[in-house]
Amino acid sequence: MKRNIVIHKNLIGLIAVAALMSVLIFGHTLMAAERVDTTATVKLTAEVNENDSSVFAKNFVGTLNVDIYKIATMNATGELQLTDKFINSGIDLRILGNNPTVDQIKTEIVKKAQDANQASDNTISLKRVKVENSNQIITEANTDSVPIEGGAGLYLYVPENTKDSRYTYEFTPYVIMAPTSEYITSKQGSDEWDYSPKFSLKSTAKERFGSIVISKKLDKYNSTYNKASFVYSVVAKLDNNVVFDNVYTIEFDKAETKTKQIDNIPAQAVVTVTEVYDGASYEAVGEKTVTGIIIDPDKAIPTASFENTYDGKMITGGISAVNEFVEDDGELFWIDESGQRVKQEVRVR
């Protein structure tokens, strides 16, 4: 059996969207306002609030899609009734008349609506671009809307997670009523119906990471001596700050090419790889430093290539790189002058 609910002024339920740090009031002042025009076109607008200081608000350029689901219809007297898509979702609209908490709304309406796994009814595509203006980069297109004919009702909005070259962005899905009024949203001002409600997007940015590969080719190897060890410094800078700094060894017991993949470097960092020790009795062929490697997790992993060959000199033992750097079970140690191991720490922002 379908369950209906009428939300009156004295049963206004407060929904504090904590993630948005703003307040929506579920309720309809039927004793003061005119009847709902169920034939009217409602316009739902997604916006990036002008006071939003999030990473997304400051940096994201591209298209963000926001899926819209109509959970319930509203009749002229303010009565809500679940749509056919959500009639078996387990949503009980009566919760709206009992001063629900944010968690209750998320659990009893938002989550259940998402778990129903229904196709969206509409999609808002928020397109953000950057343009030059007085030598400053500004972001345009902070709002976008979708009109819905005869759309009075309760809606779920679900922004799709997205990413750019540096961050992934996740968003808080929530619900919005259309129409609404100034009085409903703030308990002040006009109680005339507003058929064009807005909702602000709340985002969480997570830094992305990428990798590089160090490729070492040893042309000639002298098997008379110990393993040949080569040491590499990997330094990454982002916004002129060092965000990654570590050293790595690659060891050889024959002439061949070996690689070592270095992970967890912040995306868009610029990396410099330097061969800081080229092995006893071995010399570099070509450059010992590779610069300007940009970490882009959406592209193929870049490679810093180095080449060495046996120099014909009879140098053994004491100045082998293996006596300066030791890698043990994935951890790198520095051997100090007293012969003690000192762990080499990775420095990542």
Phi, psi and chi 1 to 4 in degrees:
 res  aa     phi    psi   chi1   chi2   chi3   chi4
   1 MET       -  136.7  177.3 -179.3  -64.2      -
   2 LYS   -74.1  138.3  -64.9 -175.9  178.4 -180.0
   3 ARG  -106.1  130.0  -69.6  177.2  175.6  173.5
   4 ASN  -108.5  157.2  -57.8  -23.8      -      -
   5 ILE  -144.6  135.8  179.9  170.0      -      -
   6 VAL  -108.7  126.2 -180.0      -      -      -
   7 ILE  -106.3  108.7  -53.7  177.8      -      -
   8 HIS   -97.7  171.7  -66.0  -80.6      -      -
   9 LYS   -58.3  -39.5 -175.7  174.5 -178.3  179.1
  10 ASN   -81.7    2.0   59.9  -16.9      -      -
  11 LEU  -121.8   23.4  -68.0  177.8      -      -
  12 ILE   -59.6  127.6  -71.1  176.4      -      -
  13 GLY  -100.2  129.2      -      -      -      -
  14 LEU   -85.7  124.8  177.2   64.7      -      -
  15 ILE  -115.1  104.1  -61.1  179.6      -      -
  16 ALA   -91.9  108.5      -      -      -      -
  17 VAL   -78.5   89.9 -174.6      -      -      -
  18 ALA   -59.4  -39.1      -      -      -      -
  19 ALA   -64.1  -25.8      -      -      -      -
  20 LEU   -96.9   -9.8  -56.2 -178.8      -      -
  21 MET    54.3   37.9  -60.8  -56.6  -66.9      -
  22 SER  -138.5  174.0   63.5      -      -      -
  23 VAL  -127.4  134.9  174.8      -      -      -
  24 LEU  -117.2  143.2  -67.5  174.0      -      -
  25 ILE  -112.6  121.1  -55.3  -74.2      -      -
  26 PHE   -84.0  121.7  -99.6  114.8      -      -
  27 GLY   163.6  160.5      -      -      -      -
  28 HIS  -138.1  123.8  -68.7  -86.2      -      -
  29 THR   -85.2   71.3   62.8      -      -      -
  30 LEU   -64.6  -24.9  -62.0  178.6      -      -
  31 MET   -76.0  -21.0  -68.8  178.9  -72.0      -
  32 ALA  -111.4  -31.0      -      -      -      -
  33 ALA   -94.9  162.0      -      -      -      -
  34 GLU   -73.5  169.7   61.0 -175.1   10.8      -
  35 ARG   -66.6  153.1  -68.4  165.4   67.0   88.4
  36 VAL   -70.5  133.0  176.6      -      -      -
  37 ASP   -86.1   98.0 -177.2   -2.6      -      -
  38 THR   -73.9  -10.1   59.7      -      -      -
  39 THR   -93.3   -9.9   65.8      -      -      -
  40 ALA   -69.0  150.6      -      -      -      -
  41 THR   -83.3  124.9  -63.8      -      -      -
  42 VAL   -96.7  150.3  -57.8      -      -      -
  43 LYS  -125.2  113.6 -176.2  173.9   73.2  171.8
  44 LEU   -93.5  131.3  -57.9 -178.2      -      -
  45 THR  -123.0  125.4  -61.5      -      -      -
  46 ALA   -94.2  138.0      -      -      -      -
  47 GLU  -142.1  151.4   66.3  174.2    0.0      -
  48 VAL   -96.7  110.6  179.1      -      -      -
  49 ASN   -58.3  140.3 -168.5  -77.1      -      -
  50 GLU   -62.9  -20.6   62.1 -179.4    8.4      -
  51 ASN   -95.2    4.6  -63.4  -41.2      -      -
  52 ASP   -71.4  120.1 -170.6  -16.3      -      -
  53 SER  -105.9   17.3   60.3      -      -      -
  54 SER   -70.0  164.3   67.4      -      -      -
  55 VAL   -60.2  -40.6  174.1      -      -      -
  56 PHE   -60.6  -48.9  173.0   81.2      -      -
  57 ALA   -61.3  -35.2      -      -      -      -
  58 LYS   -83.7  -27.8  -69.2 -179.3  177.0  179.5
  59 ASN  -122.6  -25.7  -64.5  -79.5      -      -
  60 PHE   -71.3  128.2  179.6   74.8      -      -
  61 VAL  -125.1  125.6  175.5      -      -      -
  62 GLY   146.9 -161.0      -      -      -      -
  63 THR  -111.7  127.9  -60.9      -      -      -
  64 LEU  -111.1  120.8  173.1   65.8      -      -
  65 ASN   -93.6  134.4  -68.8  -37.9      -      -
  66 VAL  -120.7  113.1 -177.0      -      -      -
  67 ASP   -80.6  137.1  -67.5  -32.2      -      -
  68 ILE  -115.9  130.0  -56.3  -63.9      -      -
  69 TYR  -124.6  129.2  -57.1   80.6      -      -
  70 LYS   -88.8  110.0 -169.0  169.5 -173.2  178.0
  71 ILE   -82.1  -40.4  -63.1  175.8      -      -
  72 ALA  -145.5  150.6      -      -      -      -
  73 THR   -94.5  161.7   59.3      -      -      -
  74 MET  -128.3  134.3 -177.7 -169.6  -59.1      -
  75 ASN   -95.1 -176.6   65.7   19.4      -      -
  76 ALA   -64.4  -22.5      -      -      -      -
  77 THR   -96.6    6.4   62.0      -      -      -
  78 GLY    89.9   13.1      -      -      -      -
  79 GLU   -81.4  130.3 -174.9  177.4   60.6      -
  80 LEU   -98.7  141.1  -69.8  176.4      -      -
  81 GLN  -142.8  129.1  178.9  174.6  -68.2      -
  82 LEU   -57.7  141.4  -70.1  172.5      -      -
  83 THR   -73.4  165.4   63.0      -      -      -
  84 ASP   -58.7  -32.3  -70.0  -18.5      -      -
  85 LYS   -62.7  -30.9  -77.2 -174.9  176.4 -177.9
  86 PHE  -116.0   10.0  -64.5   96.8      -      -
  87 ILE   -63.4  -28.7 -166.4   65.2      -      -
  88 ASN  -107.2   20.0  -64.5  -43.6      -      -
  89 SER   -81.1  -15.3   64.5      -      -      -
  90 GLY    89.8    1.2      -      -      -      -
  91 ILE   -71.2  130.9  -65.1  173.5      -      -
  92 ASP  -115.6  105.1 -172.7  -13.1      -      -
  93 LEU   -65.4  -14.4  -64.3  175.2      -      -
  94 ARG   -62.7  -18.3  -70.4  175.7  -62.5 -175.6
  95 ILE   -61.2  -27.1 -171.9  177.7      -      -
  96 LEU   -68.7  -20.0  -61.2  178.3      -      -
  97 GLY   -93.0    8.3      -      -      -      -
  98 ASN  -122.1   36.5  -64.1  -40.7      -      -
  99 ASN    47.6   60.5  -65.3  -39.0      -      -
 100 PRO   -67.4  149.9   28.6  -36.9      -      -
 101 THR   -84.9  169.1   64.7      -      -      -
 102 VAL   -58.8  -46.3  172.3      -      -      -
 103 ASP   -63.3  -36.8  -72.5  -19.7      -      -
 104 GLN   -65.2  -41.9  -74.9  176.1  -42.2      -
 105 ILE   -62.2  -45.3  -66.4  -65.5      -      -
 106 LYS   -62.8  -41.5  -71.7 -178.7  177.4  179.4
 107 THR   -77.3  -45.2  -59.5      -      -      -
 108 GLU   -89.2  -20.3  -62.2  -59.3  -35.3      -
 109 ILE  -120.5  -59.5  -63.6 -178.7      -      -
 110 VAL   -59.6  -53.3  174.4      -      -      -
 111 LYS   -64.6  -42.6 -174.8  177.6 -174.4  -55.1
 112 LYS   -65.5  -36.6  -71.9 -177.8  177.7  179.8
 113 ALA   -66.2  -41.6      -      -      -      -
 114 GLN   -67.6  -38.8  -71.2 -174.8  -79.4      -
 115 ASP   -66.1  -20.1  -71.4  -13.5      -      -
 116 ALA   -67.9  -17.7      -      -      -      -
 117 ASN    55.4   49.8 -163.1   29.3      -      -
 118 GLN   -98.6  155.9  -63.5  -66.8  -33.1      -
 119 ALA   -70.8  146.0      -      -      -      -
 120 SER   -69.9  153.8   63.3      -      -      -
 121 ASP   -88.9  -32.1  -62.1  -63.5      -      -
 122 ASN  -149.6  164.9  -59.8   91.4      -      -
 123 THR  -137.4  130.7  -61.2      -      -      -
 124 ILE   -97.3  127.6  -63.3  174.7      -      -
 125 SER  -109.9  106.3  -66.6      -      -      -
 126 LEU   -91.4  109.1 -172.9   66.4      -      -
 127 LYS  -102.4  120.4  -61.8  178.6 -179.7  179.1
 128 ARG  -115.4  130.9  -53.0 -175.7   79.6 -136.8
 129 VAL  -130.8  162.2  -63.0      -      -      -
 130 LYS  -116.9  137.7  -75.0 -173.4  176.7  179.5
 131 VAL  -132.2  154.6  -63.1      -      -      -
 132 GLU   -78.7  136.7  -67.7  -75.5   -8.7      -
 133 ASN  -152.9  110.0 -178.2   27.8      -      -
 134 SER    54.8   45.5  -58.1      -      -      -
 135 ASN    64.9   14.4  -62.6  -40.3      -      -
 136 GLN  -119.9  148.3  -68.6 -177.4  -18.1      -
 137 ILE   -90.2  122.0  -61.2  -65.5      -      -
 138 ILE  -121.5  155.6   63.8  172.5      -      -
 139 THR  -103.8  131.0  -56.4      -      -      -
 140 GLU  -106.0  176.1  -71.1 -171.4  -25.8      -
 141 ALA    58.8   61.6      -      -      -      -
 142 ASN   -90.5   -0.8  -78.8  -33.8      -      -
 143 THR  -138.4  155.7   66.1      -      -      -
 144 ASP  -157.1  154.6 -162.0   13.4      -      -
 145 SER  -134.2  164.1  -53.0      -      -      -
 146 VAL  -136.0  127.1   60.1      -      -      -
 147 PRO   -86.2  141.1   29.3  -31.6      -      -
 148 ILE  -131.3  112.5  -54.5  171.2      -      -
 149 GLU   -68.0  137.8  -66.4 -176.3    6.7      -
 150 GLY    51.9   44.7      -      -      -      -
 151 GLY   -98.2   12.1      -      -      -      -
 152 ALA   -55.3  129.4      -      -      -      -
 153 GLY   163.6 -166.0      -      -      -      -
 154 LEU  -109.8  131.6  174.4   65.9      -      -
 155 TYR  -124.2  147.6  -68.6   87.2      -      -
 156 LEU  -106.0  131.4  166.9   71.8      -      -
 157 TYR  -116.1  135.2   61.2   87.2      -      -
 158 VAL  -130.2   98.4 -177.3      -      -      -
 159 PRO   -67.4  135.1  -18.2   32.1      -      -
 160 GLU   -79.1  136.8  -62.4  178.1    2.5      -
 161 ASN   -60.8  144.6  -66.4  -21.3      -      -
 162 THR  -143.4 -176.1 -171.5      -      -      -
 163 LYS  -156.5  163.0   64.8 -178.3  179.0 -180.0
 164 ASP  -131.1 -165.5   57.0   23.5      -      -
 165 SER   -70.2  -12.2   60.6      -      -      -
 166 ARG  -120.9  -28.7 -171.4  163.9  169.3  179.3
 167 TYR  -135.3  156.8  -60.7   94.5      -      -
 168 THR  -106.0  146.0   58.6      -      -      -
 169 TYR  -122.5  129.9  -58.4   98.4      -      -
 170 GLU  -118.1  151.3  -63.0  179.2   -4.3      -
 171 PHE  -129.9  159.7  -61.9   85.1      -      -
 172 THR   -94.9  115.4  -58.5      -      -      -
 173 PRO   -76.7  149.4   28.7  -33.4      -      -
 174 TYR  -157.2 -169.4 -140.8   74.2      -      -
 175 VAL  -121.5  155.7  -71.8      -      -      -
 176 ILE  -146.3  143.2 -174.1  170.2      -      -
 177 MET  -100.6  140.1 -173.4   78.5   78.0      -
 178 ALA  -138.3  124.1      -      -      -      -
 179 PRO   -83.5  173.8   33.1  -37.9      -      -
 180 THR  -137.5 -168.3 -174.6      -      -      -
 181 SER  -154.4  165.3   72.1      -      -      -
 182 GLU   -59.8  -40.0  -70.6 -178.1    5.6      -
 183 TYR   -65.4  -40.3 -177.2   83.7      -      -
 184 ILE   -65.3  -39.8  -69.6  171.8      -      -
 185 THR   -82.4  -22.6   56.1      -      -      -
 186 SER  -134.7   -2.5   65.4      -      -      -
 187 LYS    62.2   18.4  -68.0 -173.4  178.8 -179.8
 188 GLN  -140.3  163.9  -62.4  178.7    9.1      -
 189 GLY    82.0 -160.2      -      -      -      -
 190 SER   -72.2  147.6  172.7      -      -      -
 191 ASP  -105.2   16.3   60.3    2.1      -      -
 192 GLU   -71.5  144.3  -68.1 -174.5    7.5      -
 193 TRP   -67.4  134.9  -66.1  126.6      -      -
 194 ASP  -109.3  112.8  177.0    6.9      -      -
 195 TYR   -91.8   11.6  -68.8   85.9      -      -
 196 SER  -129.5   62.8  -59.2      -      -      -
 197 PRO   -72.4  154.3   28.4  -35.3      -      -
 198 LYS  -119.0  152.3  -62.3  179.4  179.9  179.7
 199 PHE  -134.5  141.6   56.8   88.4      -      -
 200 SER   -92.5  143.4  -63.4      -      -      -
 201 LEU   -87.2  134.3  -59.9  171.3      -      -
 202 LYS  -112.6  122.0  173.6   61.1  179.7  178.7
 203 SER  -119.2  156.0   62.4      -      -      -
 204 THR  -126.8  125.9  -60.0      -      -      -
 205 ALA  -100.4  134.3      -      -      -      -
 206 LYS  -121.9  127.5  -65.0 -176.5  178.5  179.8
 207 GLU   -64.7  139.1 -168.4  170.3   21.8      -
 208 ARG   -94.2  157.0  -58.5 -178.7   68.2 -169.3
 209 PHE  -132.8  157.1  -65.6   87.1      -      -
 210 GLY  -140.9 -167.3      -      -      -      -
 211 SER  -138.8  164.5  -53.5      -      -      -
 212 ILE  -133.6  162.6   63.9  165.8      -      -
 213 VAL  -120.3  130.3  168.9      -      -      -
 214 ILE   -95.5  122.2  -59.1  173.9      -      -
 215 SER  -111.7  124.1  176.9      -      -      -
 216 LYS  -121.0  124.0  156.3   62.4   73.6  178.7
 217 LYS  -108.9  123.2  179.3 -179.1  179.5 -179.1
 218 LEU  -106.3  110.5 -174.1   59.4      -      -
 219 ASP   -70.4  -45.9  -67.2  -26.1      -      -
 220 LYS  -132.4  145.2  -64.2  179.3 -178.8  179.5
 221 TYR  -134.3  134.4  175.0   76.5      -      -
 222 ASN   -96.9  105.5 -171.2  -23.6      -      -
 223 SER   -73.6   -4.6   59.7      -      -      -
 224 THR   -68.9  -27.6  -56.6      -      -      -
 225 TYR  -107.7 -176.5  -53.8  120.0      -      -
 226 ASN   -65.6  177.1  -65.3  -30.6      -      -
 227 LYS   -57.9  145.6  -68.1 -179.3  179.0 -179.9
 228 ALA   -89.5  125.6      -      -      -      -
 229 SER  -116.9  138.3  -61.9      -      -      -
 230 PHE  -127.2  139.6  -58.0   86.5      -      -
 231 VAL  -118.0  136.7 -178.6      -      -      -
 232 TYR  -127.6  134.4  -63.3   89.5      -      -
 233 SER   -97.4  130.8  165.4      -      -      -
 234 VAL  -119.9  115.4  179.0      -      -      -
 235 VAL  -125.3  128.0  178.1      -      -      -
 236 ALA  -119.9  137.4      -      -      -      -
 237 LYS  -121.3  141.2  -70.2 -174.3  176.5 -178.4
 238 LEU  -137.0  125.8 -171.3   61.7      -      -
 239 ASP    54.4   40.0  -59.5  -31.0      -      -
 240 ASN    67.5   13.0  -65.0  -40.9      -      -
 241 ASN  -113.3  141.8  -62.6  -47.9      -      -
 242 VAL   -73.9  120.6  174.3      -      -      -
 243 VAL  -115.5   -6.0  -66.2      -      -      -
 244 PHE  -156.2  132.3 -172.7   99.2      -      -
 245 ASP  -155.0  111.9 -173.8   -6.0      -      -
 246 ASN  -156.6  167.9 -158.7    8.2      -      -
 247 VAL  -124.2  151.8  -68.3      -      -      -
 248 TYR  -142.0  151.8  -59.1   88.6      -      -
 249 THR  -115.0  149.3   60.3      -      -      -
 250 ILE  -129.4  126.8  -59.8  178.7      -      -
 251 GLU  -112.3  147.2  -67.0 -172.6  -19.4      -
 252 PHE  -129.2  144.8  -68.8   81.7      -      -
 253 ASP  -125.3   13.3   56.2   10.5      -      -
 254 LYS  -167.7  168.0   62.2 -179.9  178.6 -179.3
 255 ALA   -75.3  121.1      -      -      -      -
 256 GLU  -171.2 -176.7   61.6  177.3  -29.3      -
 257 THR  -115.0  129.9  -62.2      -      -      -
 258 LYS  -124.4  155.7  -76.4 -171.8  172.6 -175.7
 259 THR  -130.0  154.8   60.8      -      -      -
 260 LYS  -139.0  125.5  179.6 -177.4  -73.4  -72.4
 261 GLN   -93.8  131.0 -178.2  168.1  -47.4      -
 262 ILE  -109.0  120.8  -46.7  -58.3      -      -
 263 ASP  -107.8  176.2  -60.2  -41.4      -      -
 264 ASN    62.8   39.4  -62.3  -42.3      -      -
 265 ILE   -99.0  128.4  -56.8  174.7      -      -
 266 PRO   -54.3  137.3  -27.8   36.7      -      -
 267 ALA   -60.4  142.5      -      -      -      -
 268 GLN    74.0    2.5  -66.8  -56.2  -60.9      -
 269 ALA   -69.2  149.7      -      -      -      -
 270 VAL  -102.2  123.4  179.5      -      -      -
 271 VAL  -108.7  140.4 -179.7      -      -      -
 272 THR  -120.0  126.3  -62.4      -      -      -
 273 VAL  -114.2  125.7 -177.9      -      -      -
 274 THR  -125.7  133.2  -56.8      -      -      -
 275 GLU   -81.5  100.4 -172.2  172.7   79.1      -
 276 VAL   -87.7  -14.2  -65.6      -      -      -
 277 TYR  -147.1  123.1 -175.8   80.1      -      -
 278 ASP  -106.3   24.9   53.3    8.9      -      -
 279 GLY    81.4  142.0      -      -      -      -
 280 ALA   -65.8  131.9      -      -      -      -
 281 SER    71.3   16.3  -60.6      -      -      -
 282 TYR  -130.0  147.7  -65.0   90.4      -      -
 283 GLU  -128.3  153.9   62.8 -178.2    0.6      -
 284 ALA   -74.3  143.5      -      -      -      -
 285 VAL  -110.0  106.0  177.9      -      -      -
 286 GLY    94.2 -161.2      -      -      -      -
 287 GLU   -71.4  149.5  -62.5  -63.8  -32.8      -
 288 LYS  -103.1    0.6  -63.7  178.9   66.6  173.2
 289 THR  -135.2  132.7  -61.4      -      -      -
 290 VAL  -116.6  123.2  177.9      -      -      -
 291 THR  -119.1  168.9   62.5      -      -      -
 292 GLY    72.7   23.7      -      -      -      -
 293 ILE   -82.1  119.9  -57.2  172.3      -      -
 294 ILE   -99.9  129.1  -61.9  176.5      -      -
 295 ILE   -82.9  114.3  -59.2  -59.8      -      -
 296 ASP  -131.4  101.8 -171.4  -21.2      -      -
 297 PRO   -64.8   -9.8   20.8  -30.6      -      -
 298 ASP   -91.0   -2.7  -66.4  -39.6      -      -
 299 LYS  -118.8  172.4  -64.5 -178.1  179.3  179.8
 300 ALA   -60.2  146.8      -      -      -      -
 301 ILE   -64.5  124.8  -62.3  175.6      -      -
 302 PRO   -73.5  157.8   28.2  -35.0      -      -
 303 THR  -124.1  134.1  -61.8      -      -      -
 304 ALA  -102.3  115.3      -      -      -      -
 305 SER  -105.3  138.5  -62.4      -      -      -
 306 PHE  -135.5  155.4  -60.2   86.6      -      -
 307 GLU  -141.5  137.6 -175.9  175.3   -9.6      -
 308 ASN  -136.6  161.6  -71.8   70.1      -      -
 309 THR  -144.7  159.3 -169.9      -      -      -
 310 TYR   -67.9  130.7  174.9   58.9      -      -
 311 ASP   -93.5    1.2   62.7    8.4      -      -
 312 GLY    84.3   -0.7      -      -      -      -
 313 LYS   -87.7  149.4  -62.7  178.0 -178.5  178.4
 314 MET   -94.0   67.6  -54.1  -64.4  -73.3      -
 315 ILE  -108.1  127.4  -59.0  175.3      -      -
 316 THR  -130.2  166.6   64.8      -      -      -
 317 GLY    55.4  -98.8      -      -      -      -
 318 GLY   -53.6  -29.9      -      -      -      -
 319 ILE  -107.5   18.5   57.3  174.9      -      -
 320 SER   -66.5  144.1  169.4      -      -      -
 321 ALA   -59.4  -25.3      -      -      -      -
 322 VAL   -65.6  -19.8  101.8      -      -      -
 323 ASN   -86.2   -5.3  -71.2  -33.4      -      -
 324 GLU  -108.3  -40.7  -64.3 -175.0   46.5      -
 325 PHE  -122.3  135.6  -67.3   90.7      -      -
 326 VAL  -128.0  128.5  177.1      -      -      -
 327 GLU  -106.2  121.5 -171.1  170.1    9.9      -
 328 ASP  -130.2  113.1 -175.1    5.8      -      -
 329 ASP    53.4   44.4 -165.7   24.5      -      -
 330 GLY    85.3   -7.1      -      -      -      -
 331 GLU  -106.5  141.1  -67.0 -172.1  -15.9      -
 332 LEU  -102.9  133.7 -160.4   63.9      -      -
 333 PHE  -123.3  146.4  -63.2   86.2      -      -
 334 TRP  -100.9  133.2  171.5  -91.7      -      -
 335 ILE   -95.6  113.0  -53.2  -60.1      -      -
 336 ASP   -79.5 -178.3   65.8   16.1      -      -
 337 GLU   -62.9  -26.0  -66.1 -179.0   -4.6      -
 338 SER   -85.9   -1.6   66.1      -      -      -
 339 GLY    88.9    6.4      -      -      -      -
 340 GLN   -87.5  146.4  -61.6  -62.7  -48.0      -
 341 ARG   -78.9  133.6  -73.9 -172.3  176.0 -168.6
 342 VAL  -123.8  120.2  179.2      -      -      -
 343 LYS   -67.6  133.8 -174.9  176.1  179.9 -179.1
 344 GLN   -87.9  114.9  172.3   67.3   30.6      -
 345 GLU   -85.1  139.4  -62.6  -70.2  -13.2      -
 346 VAL   -79.7  133.3  179.1      -      -      -
 347 ARG  -110.8  107.2  -69.1 -164.3  -67.8  146.6
 348 VAL  -122.6  136.6 -178.7      -      -      -
 349 ARG   -61.6      - -176.1 -175.7   62.7  177.5
